[in-house]
Amino acid sequence: MMFDLNTVSEFSRNHCISICAFLVPANLVATLATIVLTALRRPKAQVWKAAAIAAIPALVMVFHVITWFMIGVVMAPTYILLWLAATCLSINLWAISHPQSMVRLLKWAWGMISPAFQRRHLT
């Protein structure tokens, strides 16, 4: 069986809306799962699995954007999608390479926003 890059690229461009409608939320949810597992200080193997799974839609999105670049389509959505994929890949790489700094940042951020969620009673 031969892998035909031209056919896969055409499929990617012909079904762009559907592919992006799946990949954008998949990237966000999968990366959020990695962040949550890191924040909860889950075992390293669990965070690695989540990051590896999260990398799949990000890499597929990079390939999808490259298929548009190959035919000369250079527009804001292509750069936005490429930025999203790169950001998700970077966050997942950060979670597996240096989880302590991510946990510190998340604790600091939670400390900054949590007072806004506390009710204050006037007495």
N, CA, C and O of each residue as an XYZ file, in Angstrom:
492
protein
N       0.847     -1.180      0.000
C       0.000      0.000      0.000
C       0.892      1.243      0.000
O       1.826      1.351      0.795
N       0.596      2.163     -0.889
C       1.408      3.354     -1.022
C       0.694      4.557     -0.400
O      -0.516      4.723     -0.550
N       1.451      5.373      0.285
C       0.920      6.576      0.920
C       0.995      7.722     -0.080
O       2.086      8.146     -0.461
N      -0.157      8.224     -0.504
C      -0.201      9.284     -1.503
C      -0.438     10.623     -0.809
O      -1.556     10.937     -0.402
N       0.620     11.395     -0.683
C       0.554     12.680      0.005
C      -0.389     13.648     -0.697
O      -1.060     14.441     -0.037
N      -0.450     13.595     -2.022
C      -1.328     14.486     -2.771
C      -2.798     14.232     -2.431
O      -3.565     15.179     -2.256
N      -3.185     12.980     -2.339
C      -4.570     12.633     -2.012
C      -4.928     13.081     -0.595
O      -6.004     13.630     -0.360
N      -4.018     12.841      0.337
C      -4.258     13.246      1.728
C      -4.350     14.770      1.828
O      -5.183     15.296      2.566
N      -3.499     15.474      1.091
C      -3.536     16.941      1.096
C      -4.843     17.471      0.514
O      -5.432     18.408      1.052
N      -5.290     16.876     -0.575
C      -6.573     17.280     -1.173
C      -7.722     17.034     -0.204
O      -8.601     17.882     -0.048
N      -7.715     15.887      0.439
C      -8.748     15.578      1.434
C      -8.736     16.634      2.538
O      -9.789     17.116      2.955
N      -7.538     16.989      3.008
C      -7.398     17.981      4.065
C      -7.976     19.331      3.657
O      -8.663     19.981      4.445
N      -7.700     19.746      2.437
C      -8.211     21.044      1.972
C      -9.707     20.993      1.661
O     -10.415     21.970      1.905
N     -10.198     19.875      1.129
C     -11.618     19.770      0.779
C     -12.528     19.706      1.999
O     -13.693     20.099      1.935
N     -11.996     19.213      3.102
C     -12.806     19.063      4.314
C     -12.285     19.958      5.438
O     -12.292     19.573      6.607
N     -11.843     21.131      5.075
C     -11.190     22.047      6.012
C     -12.086     22.424      7.187
O     -11.652     22.362      8.337
N     -13.314     22.809      6.917
C     -14.217     23.255      7.991
C     -14.449     22.129      8.987
O     -14.381     22.343     10.197
N     -14.719     20.942      8.486
C     -14.965     19.800      9.373
C     -13.722     19.432     10.168
O     -13.805     19.151     11.364
N     -12.581     19.435      9.512
C     -11.333     19.089     10.187
C     -11.030     20.099     11.284
O     -10.682     19.718     12.402
N     -11.158     21.367     10.977
C     -10.886     22.403     11.978
C     -11.926     22.404     13.097
O     -11.601     22.683     14.252
N     -13.172     22.094     12.756
C     -14.224     22.036     13.778
C     -13.939     20.941     14.796
O     -14.375     21.025     15.944
N     -13.214     19.924     14.377
C     -12.816     18.871     15.311
C     -11.480     19.191     15.985
O     -11.349     19.036     17.199
N     -10.497     19.634     15.214
C      -9.142     19.785     15.743
C      -8.995     20.925     16.750
O      -8.238     20.795     17.712
N      -9.696     22.028     16.550
C      -9.548     23.155     17.483
C     -10.000     22.759     18.892
O      -9.227     22.912     19.838
N     -11.235     22.251     19.064
C     -11.606     21.837     20.424
C     -10.779     20.654     20.937
O     -10.485     20.579     22.130
N     -10.404     19.736     20.053
C      -9.597     18.590     20.484
C      -8.253     19.059     21.039
O      -7.789     18.546     22.057
N      -7.633     20.023     20.381
C      -6.376     20.584     20.883
C      -6.562     21.229     22.250
O      -5.774     21.000     23.168
N      -7.606     22.033     22.375
C      -7.832     22.749     23.632
C      -8.148     21.799     24.779
O      -7.598     21.939     25.871
N      -9.026     20.840     24.540
C      -9.423     19.907     25.602
C      -8.257     18.994     25.991
O      -8.015     18.769     27.177
N      -7.545     18.478     25.013
C      -6.436     17.572     25.308
C      -5.312     18.300     26.046
O      -4.721     17.743     26.971
N      -5.018     19.518     25.655
C      -3.980     20.285     26.343
C      -4.433     20.666     27.747
O      -3.638     20.655     28.687
N      -5.708     21.003     27.884
C      -6.239     21.304     29.217
C      -6.133     20.080     30.120
O      -5.833     20.214     31.307
N      -6.373     18.900     29.578
C      -6.234     17.669     30.370
C      -4.812     17.501     30.870
O      -4.595     17.108     32.016
N      -3.842     17.796     30.018
C      -2.440     17.716     30.429
C      -2.146     18.722     31.537
O      -1.453     18.402     32.502
N      -2.669     19.931     31.399
C      -2.460     20.969     32.416
C      -3.071     20.535     33.748
O      -2.443     20.677     34.798
N      -4.288     20.009     33.703
C      -4.967     19.582     34.935
C      -4.206     18.442     35.605
O      -4.012     18.455     36.821
N      -3.779     17.461     34.821
C      -3.025     16.349     35.405
C      -1.709     16.835     36.016
O      -1.274     16.325     37.048
N      -1.091     17.806     35.387
C       0.143     18.371     35.938
C      -0.146     19.133     37.223
O       0.591     19.006     38.201
N      -1.212     19.921     37.225
C      -1.576     20.706     38.407
C      -1.940     19.808     39.583
O      -1.680     20.154     40.735
N      -2.538     18.664     39.298
C      -2.901     17.724     40.358
C      -1.731     16.835     40.776
O      -1.873     15.963     41.633
N      -0.583     17.068     40.159
C       0.643     16.316     40.444
C       0.436     14.809     40.286
O       0.830     14.010     41.136
N      -0.183     14.461     39.189
C      -0.382     13.040     38.873
C       0.966     12.420     38.500
O       1.920     13.145     38.219
N       1.054     11.094     38.495
C       2.326     10.447     38.152
C       2.839     10.874     36.775
O       2.072     11.168     35.858
N       4.154     10.894     36.676
C       4.801     11.343     35.443
C       4.319     10.558     34.229
O       4.129     11.135     33.158
N       4.118      9.252     34.381
C       3.669      8.420     33.254
C       2.291      8.859     32.760
O       2.024      8.838     31.558
N       1.431      9.250     33.672
C       0.091      9.703     33.295
C       0.149     11.032     32.540
O      -0.567     11.222     31.556
N       0.992     11.939     32.994
C       1.143     13.228     32.315
C       1.755     13.012     30.928
O       1.342     13.654     29.962
N       2.732     12.117     30.829
C       3.354     11.824     29.527
C       2.329     11.266     28.549
O       2.317     11.649     27.379
N       1.469     10.367     29.016
C       0.435      9.802     28.133
C      -0.519     10.897     27.656
O      -0.868     10.959     26.477
N      -0.935     11.757     28.584
C      -1.847     12.842     28.211
C      -1.187     13.787     27.219
O      -1.824     14.229     26.263
N       0.075     14.097     27.437
C       0.796     14.992     26.526
C       0.973     14.349     25.152
O       0.859     15.023     24.128
N       1.248     13.060     25.133
C       1.404     12.363     23.848
C       0.088     12.342     23.086
O       0.063     12.552     21.873
N      -0.995     12.091     23.791
C      -2.315     12.103     23.142
C      -2.652     13.504     22.656
O      -3.211     13.666     21.571
N      -2.315     14.523     23.452
C      -2.594     15.910     23.070
C      -1.751     16.360     21.886
O      -2.143     17.265     21.151
N      -0.601     15.735     21.701
C       0.263     16.117     20.582
C      -0.313     15.667     19.242
O      -0.016     16.264     18.208
N      -1.123     14.633     19.255
C      -1.663     14.101     17.993
C      -2.501     15.134     17.249
O      -2.199     15.424     16.091
N      -3.561     15.715     17.871
C      -4.321     16.713     17.112
C      -3.506     17.954     16.769
O      -3.760     18.590     15.746
N      -2.535     18.310     17.600
C      -1.701     19.471     17.299
C      -0.841     19.213     16.068
O      -0.710     20.085     15.209
N      -0.263     18.039     15.977
C       0.561     17.711     14.813
C      -0.286     17.561     13.549
O       0.146     17.930     12.457
N      -1.484     17.022     13.703
C      -2.387     16.927     12.551
C      -2.757     18.328     12.070
O      -2.855     18.566     10.867
N      -2.964     19.258     13.010
C      -3.293     20.626     12.613
C      -2.119     21.285     11.894
O      -2.318     22.021     10.928
N      -0.912     21.028     12.354
C       0.266     21.571     11.666
C       0.302     21.040     10.233
O       0.514     21.807      9.294
N       0.098     19.745     10.061
C       0.079     19.167      8.716
C      -1.038     19.791      7.874
O      -0.834     20.095      6.698
N      -2.210     19.979      8.473
C      -3.347     20.575      7.763
C      -2.999     21.982      7.268
O      -3.305     22.335      6.130
N      -2.364     22.775      8.121
C      -1.973     24.138      7.737
C      -0.900     24.096      6.646
O      -0.922     24.906      5.719
N       0.023     23.165      6.758
C       1.074     23.051      5.740
C       0.478     22.742      4.371
O       0.995     23.205      3.354
N      -0.613     21.958      4.334
C      -1.235     21.665      3.037
C      -1.769     22.943      2.387
O      -1.783     23.061      1.162
N      -2.203     23.889      3.203
C      -2.654     25.169      2.643
C      -1.463     26.010      2.193
O      -1.518     26.656      1.147
N      -0.391     26.004      2.977
C       0.810     26.738      2.579
C       1.393     26.196      1.277
O       1.939     26.953      0.475
N       1.278     24.890      1.070
C       1.836     24.264     -0.134
C       1.194     24.783     -1.417
O       1.835     24.809     -2.467
N      -0.074     25.199     -1.332
C      -0.732     25.718     -2.540
C      -0.770     27.239     -2.556
O      -1.394     27.840     -3.430
N      -0.103     27.861     -1.588
C       0.028     29.315     -1.602
C      -1.034     30.079     -0.855
O      -1.131     31.297     -1.005
N      -1.837     29.405     -0.053
C      -2.859     30.107      0.727
C      -2.209     30.621      2.008
O      -1.855     29.846      2.896
N      -2.062     31.929      2.083
C      -1.455     32.572      3.243
C      -2.445     33.612      3.741
O      -2.519     34.731      3.232
N      -3.204     33.205      4.756
C      -4.246     34.078      5.308
C      -4.183     34.015      6.832
O      -3.487     33.172      7.397
N      -4.906     34.901      7.484
C      -4.901     34.947      8.945
C      -5.297     33.607      9.576
O      -4.630     33.178     10.518
N      -6.357     32.920      9.102
C      -6.713     31.649      9.745
C      -5.596     30.610      9.736
O      -5.463     29.844     10.689
N      -4.800     30.574      8.684
C      -3.714     29.595      8.653
C      -2.689     29.892      9.734
O      -2.191     28.975     10.388
N      -2.373     31.155      9.925
C      -1.416     31.516     10.968
C      -2.008     31.322     12.363
O      -1.301     30.910     13.283
N      -3.287     31.613     12.525
C      -3.944     31.423     13.818
C      -3.954     29.944     14.193
O      -3.663     29.592     15.336
N      -4.285     29.081     13.240
C      -4.288     27.644     13.517
C      -2.884     27.123     13.796
O      -2.694     26.274     14.667
N      -1.917     27.622     13.068
C      -0.531     27.221     13.310
C      -0.069     27.682     14.687
O       0.625     26.943     15.386
N      -0.443     28.883     15.078
C      -0.113     29.396     16.402
C      -0.773     28.546     17.487
O      -0.138     28.230     18.493
N      -2.037     28.175     17.294
C      -2.733     27.337     18.274
C      -2.031     25.996     18.432
O      -1.801     25.541     19.553
N      -1.692     25.369     17.324
C      -1.009     24.069     17.384
C       0.345     24.203     18.075
O       0.695     23.373     18.914
N       1.102     25.229     17.734
C       2.416     25.438     18.344
C       2.293     25.712     19.843
O       3.104     25.229     20.634
N       1.291     26.478     20.228
C       1.071     26.771     21.644
C       0.713     25.505     22.414
O       1.241     25.263     23.499
N      -0.185     24.698     21.852
C      -0.569     23.447     22.517
C       0.623     22.500     22.623
O       0.829     21.880     23.666
N       1.397     22.388     21.566
C       2.600     21.547     21.624
C       3.575     22.062     22.670
O       4.166     21.274     23.408
N       3.748     23.368     22.740
C       4.675     23.956     23.711
C       4.215     23.704     25.148
O       5.025     23.361     26.009
N       2.942     23.872     25.402
C       2.414     23.644     26.750
C       2.588     22.181     27.150
O       2.968     21.882     28.282
N       2.310     21.279     26.225
C       2.469     19.852     26.531
C       3.936     19.499     26.758
O       4.254     18.701     27.640
N       4.822     20.084     25.973
C       6.254     19.860     26.171
C       6.693     20.414     27.520
O       7.495     19.789     28.214
N       6.180     21.569     27.895
C       6.486     22.174     29.186
C       6.023     21.256     30.324
O       6.735     21.075     31.312
N       4.833     20.685     30.176
C       4.284     19.821     31.228
C       5.145     18.583     31.460
O       5.244     18.096     32.586
N       5.761     18.078     30.410
C       6.573     16.876     30.605
C       8.039     17.198     30.907
O       8.736     16.389     31.520
N       8.506     18.365     30.486
C       9.916     18.686     30.699
C      10.173     19.392     32.026
O      11.222     19.190     32.637
N       9.231     20.218     32.479
C       9.446     20.955     33.732
C       8.109     21.198     34.438
O       7.639     22.334     34.512
N       7.500     20.126     34.956
C       6.175     20.276     35.575
C       6.165     21.158     36.824
O       5.141     21.761     37.149
N       7.304     21.237     37.530
C       7.335     22.027     38.757
C       7.061     23.508     38.474
O       6.333     24.160     39.222
N       7.638     24.027     37.410
C       7.416     25.447     37.109
C       5.981     25.689     36.656
O       5.417     26.750     36.923
N       5.388     24.713     35.971
C       3.988     24.867     35.568
C       3.083     24.868     36.802
O       2.147     25.662     36.888
N       3.364     23.981     37.750
C       2.568     23.931     38.979
C       2.702     25.242     39.740
O       1.711     25.762     40.253
N       3.927     25.787     39.821
C       4.129     27.074     40.500
C       3.311     28.181     39.845
O       2.667     28.974     40.532
N       3.338     28.232     38.513
C       2.574     29.256     37.798
C       1.076     29.084     38.020
O       0.365     30.069     38.221
N       0.594     27.862     37.987
C      -0.828     27.611     38.186
C      -1.267     27.973     39.601
O      -2.355     28.516     39.797
N      -0.418     27.670     40.595
C      -0.731     28.053     41.976
C      -0.799     29.572     42.118
O      -1.698     30.109     42.764
N       0.165     30.252     41.504
C       0.175     31.714     41.563
C      -1.075     32.280     40.896
O      -1.716     33.177     41.443
N      -1.426     31.763     39.719
C      -2.598     32.260     38.991
C      -3.872     32.002     39.793
O      -4.755     32.857     39.859
N      -3.959     30.818     40.402
C      -5.149     30.512     41.197
C      -5.230     31.445     42.408
O      -6.318     31.885     42.779
N      -4.096     31.744     43.018
C      -4.072     32.676     44.151
C      -4.518     34.072     43.754
O      -5.091     34.800     44.564
N      -4.255     34.447     42.502
C      -4.660     35.773     42.030
C      -6.158     35.845     41.726
O      -6.790     36.869     41.984
N      -6.732     34.766     41.180
C      -8.138     34.837     40.763
C      -9.115     34.270     41.786
O     -10.303     34.591     41.734
N      -8.650     33.439     42.712
C      -9.584     32.818     43.658
C     -10.303     33.820     44.562
O     -11.464     33.581     44.895
N      -9.685     34.927     44.977
C     -10.448     35.880     45.797
C     -11.686     36.428     45.081
O     -12.656     36.808     45.737
N     -11.666     36.473     43.779
C     -12.818     36.980     43.047
C     -14.000     36.045     43.151
O     -15.138     36.466     42.944
N     -13.754     34.773     43.471
C     -14.832     33.798     43.569
C     -15.369     33.640     44.975
O     -16.355     32.933     45.184
N     -14.745     34.279     45.933
C     -15.206     34.166     47.320
C     -16.294     35.190     47.584
O     -16.198     36.348     47.179
N     -17.328     34.738     48.270
C     -18.429     35.669     48.602
C     -18.062     36.465     49.848
O     -17.497     35.942     50.809
N     -18.391     37.700     49.794
C     -18.146     38.559     50.941
C     -19.504     38.998     51.475
O     -20.308     39.599     50.763
N     -19.739     38.680     52.756
C     -21.011     39.038     53.371
C     -20.841     40.338     54.140
O     -19.879     40.518     54.887
N     -21.774     41.220     53.947
C     -21.764     42.477     54.676
C     -22.509     42.281     55.977
O     -23.671     41.875     55.981
N     -21.848     42.566     57.072
C     -22.516     42.438     58.387
C     -22.422     43.709     59.156
O     -22.923     43.791     60.277
